[in-house]
Amino acid sequence: DDDNRLFIESLSDLGVSVETIKMTLMDQGSLNDAVSDLLCLSPRLTRSLSDIVHHKTKGNPLFFSRLMASLITEGLLQFRLSCRRWVWDEESIQSRKIPDDVAEFFTHAIGMLSPDHLNALCTLSCFGASIEISVIKILEEGLELQLQKSFDAAVSEGFLDKTNRNYKFSHDRIQEAAYSRVDQDE
């Protein structure tokens, strides 16, 4: 957080207009609006799904986005062409165990990645929150790994953000979850 604060202050010193947006927990109505918008369905139709999702995520926006993505990945939320809309399995979603802790949630989500992508995230976590692309190229040559390909896949999954010069974990809890999976003997 200190790095972000210093970065924002330096931007302000350069005359760049900076607007800080603080994320708070979503109430049931806001979460239902988000689900409704996401699935392009009436809020009346998404109420049952959003009630389950709110109960499981407690309105945490980060949890919400990851849960919705995992429901699609696991086939519990699907677009049905025959109905021309999204459908879901309420009973399966309701019975699905969700970790109470954000770090646990990401540890589970990271564990679902392919071994190559998981190893790449674990490698990145050892370097801190971000790594420059020039360092990645050196690592790829020295370790004979395809890190950048795995990092690009992690960007598409929402685990990493990419700028012109580096890859960065999209949340500190994701970095912690990846680092927790590093075998201390390696």
Disulfide bonds with the S-S distance in Angstrom:
none
